Amino acid sequence: MLPACRLCGAPLREVFADLGATPLANAYLGEHQLAEAEPYYPLRACMCASCFLVQLDTCVDPHTIFSNYPYFSSYSDTLLREARAYAERMSAQLGLNAGDRVVEIASNDGYLLQHFLGRELDVLGIEPAGNVAQDALARGVPSLVRFFGSALARELAGQRRARLVIANNVLAHVPDLNDFIAGLGILLAPGGMATLEFHHLLNLVEGCQFDNIYHEHLQYFSLDAARCAFARHDLRIVDVERIAAQGGSLRVFVQHAQDAPAEPSDRVREVLALEEAHGLHDVALGRAFSARMLRMKLDLLSFLVGARREGRSVVCYGAAAKGNTLLNYCGVHADLVDYVVDRNPHKQGQRLPGSRIPVHHPDKVQETKPDYLLVLPWNLREEIVGTMSHVRDWGGRFVIPVPELAVT
């Protein structure tokens, strides 16, 4: 029996990208686990021929993924700058006043909501990963350790509905998509605004960003698919911005249908037309995408094997989930890459899932002076190349694997 679309229920027949079977992208290993077998799960994305939502055809239990989550947003200077600017902008745009409720779903370590504190607002974060929420609480950000859905939304709405609801990079993670969006409608106050950010399917396709496909990301949205999803729950996308986050994302502005203008903004119409022009409603889209994936895999392997044969050393920067998808799909292990460095102390001393490459503090690079630094979170390449510019002092070079292999 074919799996069903998580949005409209139609059978999923069209394969968009098949990455084989991989471990969970954030299932880092301690040294004591190296003698144990890792669980592997199918990693295959399909496109719904009815609503054109791209989605994984299997779902790993969210409690397995988020029980001890290693991603902390505050270790990215880029995200911190963007969070501060967003808080200032939305406070002014909505005219937020003392007592107004601001809720962020998947609030992580409080990196964003901390910028709403001190404004006499009723601020609340909802974060299912308890270990990450502890950091938010330490910052003074009130946080609930819960998964969000319609049941929790009703609890919160019974206290006070929110004038601003924020949901960044969470819509892709939701197993019950309709229940989550229904919850947004319940929580959002009349006249309020919800903003959501998600990786744009157009950028994923155009840049062949297959490393953004992993088990946490259950669905991959075009603006058109998102518009259809919200409309099912009497919510309307009234505006959209194309932003650089995650290699190219959309920030959508959502209101209750009865509060929304009769027509969406010009930017909504422009992005929808762009998606149509790039064939995002063509179920054959995945064929060309899969061919590019294979070519990128061969290019990276050719480079790494060539470097090893020449006696040159390669290390990675960024123990990122997208990097683990890249390494595992390409079959890269510690025989081709010496180690990876990451600023996040929660990852240091661990091993990457699948490849089992060890994770160290960034100071390790200065000690060993590798010939190449392979940037796994390529979407932050400007920040990383700037931070690690001393690599060039000994003739080291940076390697960017996506969208095309580049050595600089």
Secondary structure, DSSP 4 states (H G I P E B T S, - for coil): ---B-TTT--B--EEEEEEEEE--TT--B-GGGTTSPPP-EEEEEEE-TTT--EEESS---HHHHHTT----GGG-HHHHHHHHHHHHHHHHHHT--TT-EEEEES-TTSTTGGGGTTSS-EEEEE-S-HHHHHHHHHTT--EE-S--SHHHHHHHHTT--EEEEEEES-GGG-SSHHHHHHHHHHHEEEEEEEEEEEEBHHHHHHTT-GGG-STT--EEB-HHHHHHHHHTTTEEEEEEEEE-GGGSEEEEEEEETTTS-SS--HHHHHHHHHHHHTTTT-TTHHHHHHHHHHHHHHHHHHHHHHHHHTT--EEEE---HHHHHHHHHHT--TTT---EE-S-TTTTT-B-TTT--BEE-THHHHHH--SEEEESSGGGHHHHHHHTGGGGGGT-EEEE-SSS-EE-
